[in-house]
Amino acid sequence: MSEPRTYLDQRFSEPNASAITWHKTRAQIEKAQLFWITTVRTDGRPHVTPLVAVWHDGALHFCTGAQEQKALNLAYNPNVALTTGNNGWNTGVDIVVEGRAEKVTDRDRLSELAAAWQHKWDGRWTFSAGEGGFTHGDGRSNVAEVYAVHPTRAFAFGKAPASHTTYRFA
């Protein structure tokens, strides 16, 4: 993945603010423990829920059960927003990643992602590559569909000074 074009939006930034580099934003995405995913229901209502995700090979990855609301929503509309940050007003950076969720079914890729989950979570999230998704425990039943979101656009909202950085991906 090539580096995104980065812009500081002066309308929403303090005069002494500067754009947050993609390197810094990506590093925060990589270490974030919790994300909020926004999907769209078939009737147009939003659906927001927390989940864990892993940044790997230029995309943000998450998993969900096939019958969970977010999976049903993604079958209808694959556009998502994933959000992470903190609840403090004066410290940290809040991040929004937008893109299309694409199902990952390749067994080799799923094995790579299972290893990435294992590494990030020190073994607390342990999956195996199964037929079309992650399996857990006995390995006989798929417990999760896996999705990749290659960012089309992302935002970083800095605090103290307030800044609004936009990243556009080709």
C-alpha positions as CSV (number, residue, x, y, z in Angstrom):
1,M,0.0,0.0,0.0
2,S,1.4,3.4,-0.9
3,E,1.3,6.3,1.5
4,P,-1.9,8.3,1.5
5,R,-2.1,11.9,0.6
6,T,-2.3,13.8,3.9
7,Y,-4.1,17.1,4.5
8,L,-4.6,19.4,7.5
9,D,-8.1,20.8,7.5
10,Q,-7.5,24.3,8.8
11,R,-11.3,24.9,9.3
12,F,-11.2,22.5,12.2
13,S,-7.7,22.9,13.5
14,E,-6.1,25.4,15.8
15,P,-3.7,27.9,14.1
16,N,-0.6,26.2,15.7
17,A,-1.6,22.7,14.7
18,S,0.1,20.5,12.1
19,A,-1.0,17.4,10.2
20,I,-0.5,14.1,12.0
21,T,1.7,11.9,9.9
22,W,0.2,8.7,8.6
23,H,3.1,6.8,10.3
24,K,1.9,8.1,13.7
25,T,-1.7,7.3,12.9
26,R,-1.0,3.8,11.6
27,A,1.1,3.1,14.7
28,Q,-1.9,4.0,16.9
29,I,-4.2,1.8,14.8
30,E,-1.7,-1.1,15.2
31,K,-1.7,-0.9,19.0
32,A,-5.4,0.0,19.6
33,Q,-7.2,-2.7,21.6
34,L,-10.7,-1.6,20.8
35,F,-12.5,-0.3,17.7
36,W,-16.1,0.7,17.1
37,I,-17.5,-0.4,13.8
38,T,-20.4,1.3,12.0
39,T,-22.4,-0.6,9.5
40,V,-25.7,0.1,7.8
41,R,-28.9,-2.0,8.3
42,T,-31.0,-2.9,5.3
43,D,-33.6,-0.2,6.4
44,G,-30.8,2.5,6.4
45,R,-30.4,2.7,10.2
46,P,-26.8,2.7,11.5
47,H,-25.5,-0.2,13.6
48,V,-22.5,0.5,15.9
49,T,-20.7,-2.1,18.0
50,P,-17.3,-2.6,19.6
51,L,-14.8,-5.2,18.4
52,V,-11.1,-6.1,18.2
53,A,-9.2,-5.6,15.0
54,V,-5.7,-6.2,13.7
55,W,-3.8,-4.0,11.2
56,H,-2.0,-6.3,8.8
57,D,-0.5,-5.8,5.3
58,G,-2.2,-2.5,4.7
59,A,-5.7,-3.3,5.9
60,L,-7.7,-3.3,9.1
61,H,-9.1,-6.8,9.8
62,F,-11.9,-7.9,12.1
63,C,-14.1,-11.0,12.5
64,T,-17.7,-11.7,13.3
65,G,-20.2,-14.5,13.5
66,A,-22.1,-15.0,10.2
67,Q,-25.5,-14.4,12.0
68,E,-24.4,-11.3,13.9
69,Q,-26.0,-8.0,12.9
70,K,-22.8,-6.6,11.5
71,A,-22.3,-9.6,9.2
72,L,-25.9,-9.3,8.0
73,N,-25.4,-5.6,7.4
74,L,-22.2,-6.2,5.4
75,A,-24.0,-8.6,3.1
76,Y,-26.3,-5.7,2.2
77,N,-23.8,-2.8,2.2
78,P,-20.0,-3.4,2.7
79,N,-19.2,0.2,3.5
80,V,-17.9,0.7,7.0
81,A,-16.3,3.1,9.4
82,L,-14.0,1.8,12.1
83,T,-13.2,4.2,15.0
84,T,-10.6,4.2,17.8
85,G,-9.1,6.6,20.2
86,N,-9.8,7.7,23.8
87,N,-12.5,9.5,25.7
88,G,-10.3,12.3,26.9
89,W,-10.8,15.8,25.5
90,N,-7.3,17.2,25.8
91,T,-5.0,14.2,25.1
92,G,-4.5,11.6,22.5
93,V,-5.7,11.2,18.9
94,D,-9.1,9.8,17.7
95,I,-9.1,8.0,14.4
96,V,-11.7,7.0,11.9
97,V,-11.0,4.6,9.0
98,E,-13.4,4.3,6.1
99,G,-13.6,1.6,3.5
100,R,-15.3,-1.4,2.1
101,A,-15.3,-4.6,4.1
102,E,-14.2,-7.6,2.0
103,K,-14.5,-11.1,3.2
104,V,-11.2,-13.0,3.6
105,T,-11.6,-16.7,2.7
106,D,-8.1,-17.8,1.5
107,R,-6.8,-20.3,3.9
108,D,-3.1,-19.1,3.7
109,R,-4.3,-15.5,4.3
110,L,-6.5,-16.6,7.2
111,S,-3.5,-18.4,8.8
112,E,-1.4,-15.2,8.5
113,L,-4.3,-13.3,10.2
114,A,-4.7,-15.8,12.9
115,A,-1.0,-15.5,13.7
116,A,-1.4,-11.7,13.7
117,W,-4.3,-11.9,16.3
118,Q,-2.2,-14.3,18.4
119,H,0.8,-12.0,18.4
120,K,-1.2,-8.8,19.1
121,W,-3.2,-10.3,21.9
122,D,-0.5,-12.5,23.5
123,G,-2.6,-15.6,22.9
124,R,-5.9,-14.2,24.4
125,W,-7.5,-14.3,20.9
126,T,-6.6,-17.7,19.4
127,F,-8.0,-18.7,16.0
128,S,-7.1,-21.2,13.3
129,A,-7.7,-21.0,9.6
130,G,-10.8,-22.9,8.7
131,E,-12.9,-23.4,5.6
132,G,-13.8,-19.8,4.7
133,G,-13.1,-18.2,8.1
134,F,-11.6,-18.6,11.6
135,T,-12.3,-21.6,13.8
136,H,-11.8,-21.9,17.5
137,G,-11.4,-24.7,19.9
138,D,-12.1,-28.1,18.2
139,G,-11.6,-26.6,14.8
140,R,-14.7,-28.2,13.3
141,S,-17.0,-25.2,13.3
142,N,-16.5,-21.7,11.8
143,V,-16.9,-19.2,14.6
144,A,-16.1,-16.2,12.6
145,E,-16.1,-14.7,9.1
146,V,-13.1,-12.5,8.6
147,Y,-13.1,-9.1,6.8
148,A,-10.4,-6.8,5.5
149,V,-10.9,-3.1,5.2
150,H,-8.4,-1.3,2.9
151,P,-8.8,2.3,3.8
152,T,-10.2,4.7,1.2
153,R,-10.2,7.6,3.6
154,A,-9.1,8.1,7.2
155,F,-9.2,10.9,9.7
156,A,-7.1,11.7,12.7
157,F,-8.4,14.2,15.3
158,G,-5.5,15.5,17.4
159,K,-6.0,17.3,20.7
160,A,-4.1,20.0,22.4
161,P,-3.7,21.6,19.9
162,A,-6.9,20.5,18.1
163,S,-6.2,19.3,14.6
164,H,-8.1,17.6,11.8
165,T,-6.0,15.5,9.5
166,T,-7.5,13.8,6.4
167,Y,-5.8,10.9,4.6
168,R,-6.9,9.9,1.1
169,F,-5.8,6.6,-0.4
170,A,-5.4,6.0,-4.1
